[in-house]
Amino acid sequence: MEIAFYNGRIRRQTQRIGRRMIPRPRKLRDLRKSLAWYAFGAACLSVLLVGLLLTYQDGQLTRDAVFSSVGLNLIAAVIFAVVFSVASNRIQERSLEENLADGLDDLRHDLVASLAANNRSFLPSASYPALDPGASFGDAYNRDLTLSLERSNTFFFQGPSARLVAARLRKLRHYPQQIKIVMLDPGNRRAIARRAADRVLWPASQGRPVAVIEEELREELIINVVALFDCRQICPIELLYHGDTAVYRYVLCDEAVYLSWYHGPRSSGMEMPESYRFGVQSFPYQSLRLDMLRKFEISDRKVRFDPTDDDTSLCTHLTQLLGQPVGPADVARWRAAHDEQSESFSGYLDELYRRLRTGLEGTD
């Protein structure tokens, strides 16, 4: 306690001494200004005295002649001051304009660089409208996503239902080396009910009981597991189940992430939500990629389908996942259901690839 007390006294005394020894900035400025005026006055007085001494060296000068010379010099001084002031002002204005222009150029360059950095980090490079699939599943979205996947070694997907993922994987010409899928757990009844409540707004679900939609969604999830299992020859499939809140879905590849917003202002009641494309350097891409990798690192409810797995492995996995016996007949029925459900989308992708190959695809 005594040491702290003496330390406090020493610190306060040091601060008081420092304040007395070091003038404040305002006092320093006033002192410099006063010294400058004194120096200017002393210089003027010295020059004036020297001029008077030199003038009185000529004994023939009269007082009137001296006054006349002073008057002429004053007139000349005024003329010089006017000419100098005009020329100096023009030079100063030109210099000020050049300095201001240079400063604005630097500011504009910094502003553009900052906006470009923010664009890369937070603004999408493309957007795609919401729609209900019919003859088209969204040309712009599927064109850009297909081209990105054909150049990618990574395929990450997260969403409530991977109902079109297997069909898309089967149509790829360039197969990825890493596939990770996160989808809704078929055994999570509460999550299924939450997603079914969203699907009630779809035109195809109008007037149908929610319980029927829930059961159809559960069946769809099981069908998707079987379809993804059948894609194991493309690349080992890593599949993770969790309670998706059905707020968004995304497809992530090497060059971009395609983020779809189920509850966007234009997505209400639409089967295909509005979507956005973000580049590799963007905040969504970096965050979602790291989130995906960590999900697979810490989650226990996941499975990996390898080319060496057979239908017996699939039946065993589905039995554990659903808590009910699953046999080869069930798997065959789910395979047939997937082929039927994805037929229109598969045909659409075939036409899309044909247009991409022949270069006849239009732009939006």
Contacts in CASP RR format, 6 or more apart in sequence:
PFRMAT RR
TARGET T0000
AUTHOR 0000-0000-0000
METHOD contacts of the structure
MODEL  1
MEIAFYNGRIRRQTQRIGRRMIPRPRKLRDLRKSLAWYAFGAACLSVLLV
GLLLTYQDGQLTRDAVFSSVGLNLIAAVIFAVVFSVASNRIQERSLEENL
ADGLDDLRHDLVASLAANNRSFLPSASYPALDPGASFGDAYNRDLTLSLE
RSNTFFFQGPSARLVAARLRKLRHYPQQIKIVMLDPGNRRAIARRAADRV
LWPASQGRPVAVIEEELREELIINVVALFDCRQICPIELLYHGDTAVYRY
VLCDEAVYLSWYHGPRSSGMEMPESYRFGVQSFPYQSLRLDMLRKFEISD
RKVRFDPTDDDTSLCTHLTQLLGQPVGPADVARWRAAHDEQSESFSGYLD
ELYRRLRTGLEGTD
23 31 0 8 1.000
55 61 0 8 1.000
55 66 0 8 1.000
120 279 0 8 1.000
120 281 0 8 1.000
120 282 0 8 1.000
121 281 0 8 1.000
121 282 0 8 1.000
121 283 0 8 1.000
122 282 0 8 1.000
122 283 0 8 1.000
124 259 0 8 1.000
124 276 0 8 1.000
124 277 0 8 1.000
124 278 0 8 1.000
125 256 0 8 1.000
125 277 0 8 1.000
125 278 0 8 1.000
125 279 0 8 1.000
126 140 0 8 1.000
126 144 0 8 1.000
126 276 0 8 1.000
126 277 0 8 1.000
127 274 0 8 1.000
127 275 0 8 1.000
127 276 0 8 1.000
127 277 0 8 1.000
128 138 0 8 1.000
128 140 0 8 1.000
128 141 0 8 1.000
128 144 0 8 1.000
128 274 0 8 1.000
128 275 0 8 1.000
128 276 0 8 1.000
128 277 0 8 1.000
129 266 0 8 1.000
129 274 0 8 1.000
130 264 0 8 1.000
130 266 0 8 1.000
130 267 0 8 1.000
130 270 0 8 1.000
130 272 0 8 1.000
130 273 0 8 1.000
130 274 0 8 1.000
131 137 0 8 1.000
131 138 0 8 1.000
131 270 0 8 1.000
131 271 0 8 1.000
131 272 0 8 1.000
132 202 0 8 1.000
132 203 0 8 1.000
132 270 0 8 1.000
132 271 0 8 1.000
132 272 0 8 1.000
133 271 0 8 1.000
133 272 0 8 1.000
133 344 0 8 1.000
133 345 0 8 1.000
134 344 0 8 1.000
136 348 0 8 1.000
137 272 0 8 1.000
137 345 0 8 1.000
137 348 0 8 1.000
138 272 0 8 1.000
139 352 0 8 1.000
139 361 0 8 1.000
139 362 0 8 1.000
139 364 0 8 1.000
140 363 0 8 1.000
140 364 0 8 1.000
141 258 0 8 1.000
141 272 0 8 1.000
141 275 0 8 1.000
142 348 0 8 1.000
142 349 0 8 1.000
142 352 0 8 1.000
143 352 0 8 1.000
143 356 0 8 1.000
143 361 0 8 1.000
144 258 0 8 1.000
144 277 0 8 1.000
145 251 0 8 1.000
145 258 0 8 1.000
146 168 0 8 1.000
146 349 0 8 1.000
146 352 0 8 1.000
146 353 0 8 1.000
146 356 0 8 1.000
147 356 0 8 1.000
148 253 0 8 1.000
148 254 0 8 1.000
148 255 0 8 1.000
148 256 0 8 1.000
148 258 0 8 1.000
149 155 0 8 1.000
149 168 0 8 1.000
149 172 0 8 1.000
149 174 0 8 1.000
149 176 0 8 1.000
149 251 0 8 1.000
149 253 0 8 1.000
150 172 0 8 1.000
150 173 0 8 1.000
150 174 0 8 1.000
151 174 0 8 1.000
151 253 0 8 1.000
151 254 0 8 1.000
151 255 0 8 1.000
152 174 0 8 1.000
152 176 0 8 1.000
152 253 0 8 1.000
152 254 0 8 1.000
152 255 0 8 1.000
153 176 0 8 1.000
153 177 0 8 1.000
153 178 0 8 1.000
153 254 0 8 1.000
154 176 0 8 1.000
154 177 0 8 1.000
154 178 0 8 1.000
154 252 0 8 1.000
154 253 0 8 1.000
154 254 0 8 1.000
155 169 0 8 1.000
155 176 0 8 1.000
155 178 0 8 1.000
155 179 0 8 1.000
155 180 0 8 1.000
155 251 0 8 1.000
155 252 0 8 1.000
155 253 0 8 1.000
156 179 0 8 1.000
156 180 0 8 1.000
156 181 0 8 1.000
156 250 0 8 1.000
156 251 0 8 1.000
156 252 0 8 1.000
156 253 0 8 1.000
156 288 0 8 1.000
156 289 0 8 1.000
156 292 0 8 1.000
157 165 0 8 1.000
157 180 0 8 1.000
157 181 0 8 1.000
157 182 0 8 1.000
157 183 0 8 1.000
157 249 0 8 1.000
157 250 0 8 1.000
157 251 0 8 1.000
157 252 0 8 1.000
158 181 0 8 1.000
158 182 0 8 1.000
158 183 0 8 1.000
158 244 0 8 1.000
158 249 0 8 1.000
158 250 0 8 1.000
158 288 0 8 1.000
158 292 0 8 1.000
159 182 0 8 1.000
159 183 0 8 1.000
159 184 0 8 1.000
159 244 0 8 1.000
159 246 0 8 1.000
159 248 0 8 1.000
159 249 0 8 1.000
159 250 0 8 1.000
160 183 0 8 1.000
160 184 0 8 1.000
160 191 0 8 1.000
160 195 0 8 1.000
160 244 0 8 1.000
160 246 0 8 1.000
160 249 0 8 1.000
161 183 0 8 1.000
161 184 0 8 1.000
161 195 0 8 1.000
161 217 0 8 1.000
161 220 0 8 1.000
161 221 0 8 1.000
161 224 0 8 1.000
162 181 0 8 1.000
162 183 0 8 1.000
162 224 0 8 1.000
162 228 0 8 1.000
163 220 0 8 1.000
163 223 0 8 1.000
163 224 0 8 1.000
163 341 0 8 1.000
163 342 0 8 1.000
164 342 0 8 1.000
164 345 0 8 1.000
165 181 0 8 1.000
165 224 0 8 1.000
165 227 0 8 1.000
165 228 0 8 1.000
166 224 0 8 1.000
166 227 0 8 1.000
166 228 0 8 1.000
166 230 0 8 1.000
166 231 0 8 1.000
166 338 0 8 1.000
166 342 0 8 1.000
167 227 0 8 1.000
167 342 0 8 1.000
167 345 0 8 1.000
167 346 0 8 1.000
167 349 0 8 1.000
168 349 0 8 1.000
169 179 0 8 1.000
169 228 0 8 1.000
169 231 0 8 1.000
169 234 0 8 1.000
170 231 0 8 1.000
170 234 0 8 1.000
170 346 0 8 1.000
171 346 0 8 1.000
171 349 0 8 1.000
171 350 0 8 1.000
171 353 0 8 1.000
172 234 0 8 1.000
173 353 0 8 1.000
175 234 0 8 1.000
175 235 0 8 1.000
176 234 0 8 1.000
176 235 0 8 1.000
176 253 0 8 1.000
177 235 0 8 1.000
178 235 0 8 1.000
179 231 0 8 1.000
179 234 0 8 1.000
179 235 0 8 1.000
179 236 0 8 1.000
179 237 0 8 1.000
179 238 0 8 1.000
180 238 0 8 1.000
180 240 0 8 1.000
180 292 0 8 1.000
180 296 0 8 1.000
181 228 0 8 1.000
181 237 0 8 1.000
181 238 0 8 1.000
181 239 0 8 1.000
181 240 0 8 1.000
182 240 0 8 1.000
182 242 0 8 1.000
182 244 0 8 1.000
182 292 0 8 1.000
182 295 0 8 1.000
183 221 0 8 1.000
183 224 0 8 1.000
183 239 0 8 1.000
183 240 0 8 1.000
183 241 0 8 1.000
183 244 0 8 1.000
184 191 0 8 1.000
184 192 0 8 1.000
184 195 0 8 1.000
184 217 0 8 1.000
184 221 0 8 1.000
184 241 0 8 1.000
184 242 0 8 1.000
184 243 0 8 1.000
184 244 0 8 1.000
184 246 0 8 1.000
185 191 0 8 1.000
185 221 0 8 1.000
185 241 0 8 1.000
185 242 0 8 1.000
185 243 0 8 1.000
185 301 0 8 1.000
186 192 0 8 1.000
186 218 0 8 1.000
186 221 0 8 1.000
186 222 0 8 1.000
186 225 0 8 1.000
186 241 0 8 1.000
186 321 0 8 1.000
186 322 0 8 1.000
187 218 0 8 1.000
187 241 0 8 1.000
187 321 0 8 1.000
187 322 0 8 1.000
188 241 0 8 1.000
188 242 0 8 1.000
188 243 0 8 1.000
189 214 0 8 1.000
191 243 0 8 1.000
191 244 0 8 1.000
191 245 0 8 1.000
191 246 0 8 1.000
192 214 0 8 1.000
192 217 0 8 1.000
192 218 0 8 1.000
192 221 0 8 1.000
193 210 0 8 1.000
193 214 0 8 1.000
194 245 0 8 1.000
194 246 0 8 1.000
195 217 0 8 1.000
195 244 0 8 1.000
195 246 0 8 1.000
196 210 0 8 1.000
196 213 0 8 1.000
196 214 0 8 1.000
196 217 0 8 1.000
197 210 0 8 1.000
198 246 0 8 1.000
198 262 0 8 1.000
199 205 0 8 1.000
199 213 0 8 1.000
199 217 0 8 1.000
200 208 0 8 1.000
200 210 0 8 1.000
200 213 0 8 1.000
201 268 0 8 1.000
201 269 0 8 1.000
202 269 0 8 1.000
202 270 0 8 1.000
202 271 0 8 1.000
203 269 0 8 1.000
203 271 0 8 1.000
204 271 0 8 1.000
205 213 0 8 1.000
219 337 0 8 1.000
220 341 0 8 1.000
222 318 0 8 1.000
222 322 0 8 1.000
222 334 0 8 1.000
223 334 0 8 1.000
223 337 0 8 1.000
223 338 0 8 1.000
223 341 0 8 1.000
224 338 0 8 1.000
225 239 0 8 1.000
225 317 0 8 1.000
225 318 0 8 1.000
225 321 0 8 1.000
226 314 0 8 1.000
226 318 0 8 1.000
226 331 0 8 1.000
226 334 0 8 1.000
226 335 0 8 1.000
226 338 0 8 1.000
227 335 0 8 1.000
227 338 0 8 1.000
227 342 0 8 1.000
228 237 0 8 1.000
228 239 0 8 1.000
228 305 0 8 1.000
229 237 0 8 1.000
229 305 0 8 1.000
229 309 0 8 1.000
229 314 0 8 1.000
230 335 0 8 1.000
231 237 0 8 1.000
231 305 0 8 1.000
232 305 0 8 1.000
232 306 0 8 1.000
232 307 0 8 1.000
232 309 0 8 1.000
233 307 0 8 1.000
236 304 0 8 1.000
236 305 0 8 1.000
236 306 0 8 1.000
236 307 0 8 1.000
237 304 0 8 1.000
237 305 0 8 1.000
238 296 0 8 1.000
238 302 0 8 1.000
238 303 0 8 1.000
238 304 0 8 1.000
239 302 0 8 1.000
239 303 0 8 1.000
239 304 0 8 1.000
239 305 0 8 1.000
240 295 0 8 1.000
240 296 0 8 1.000
240 299 0 8 1.000
240 301 0 8 1.000
240 302 0 8 1.000
241 301 0 8 1.000
241 302 0 8 1.000
241 321 0 8 1.000
242 295 0 8 1.000
242 299 0 8 1.000
242 301 0 8 1.000
246 262 0 8 1.000
247 261 0 8 1.000
247 262 0 8 1.000
247 263 0 8 1.000
248 259 0 8 1.000
248 260 0 8 1.000
248 261 0 8 1.000
248 262 0 8 1.000
249 259 0 8 1.000
249 260 0 8 1.000
249 262 0 8 1.000
249 273 0 8 1.000
250 257 0 8 1.000
250 258 0 8 1.000
250 259 0 8 1.000
250 260 0 8 1.000
250 288 0 8 1.000
251 257 0 8 1.000
251 258 0 8 1.000
252 258 0 8 1.000
252 285 0 8 1.000
252 288 0 8 1.000
252 289 0 8 1.000
252 292 0 8 1.000
254 280 0 8 1.000
255 279 0 8 1.000
255 280 0 8 1.000
256 277 0 8 1.000
256 278 0 8 1.000
256 279 0 8 1.000
256 280 0 8 1.000
256 285 0 8 1.000
257 277 0 8 1.000
257 278 0 8 1.000
257 279 0 8 1.000
257 282 0 8 1.000
257 284 0 8 1.000
257 285 0 8 1.000
257 288 0 8 1.000
257 289 0 8 1.000
258 275 0 8 1.000
258 276 0 8 1.000
258 277 0 8 1.000
259 275 0 8 1.000
259 276 0 8 1.000
259 277 0 8 1.000
259 278 0 8 1.000
259 284 0 8 1.000
259 288 0 8 1.000
260 272 0 8 1.000
260 273 0 8 1.000
260 274 0 8 1.000
260 275 0 8 1.000
260 276 0 8 1.000
261 267 0 8 1.000
261 273 0 8 1.000
261 274 0 8 1.000
261 275 0 8 1.000
261 276 0 8 1.000
262 273 0 8 1.000
264 273 0 8 1.000
264 274 0 8 1.000
266 274 0 8 1.000
267 273 0 8 1.000
267 274 0 8 1.000
278 284 0 8 1.000
278 285 0 8 1.000
279 285 0 8 1.000
296 302 0 8 1.000
303 317 0 8 1.000
305 314 0 8 1.000
311 328 0 8 1.000
311 331 0 8 1.000
314 331 0 8 1.000
315 326 0 8 1.000
315 327 0 8 1.000
315 328 0 8 1.000
315 330 0 8 1.000
315 331 0 8 1.000
318 326 0 8 1.000
318 330 0 8 1.000
318 331 0 8 1.000
319 325 0 8 1.000
319 326 0 8 1.000
352 361 0 8 1.000
355 361 0 8 1.000
355 362 0 8 1.000
END
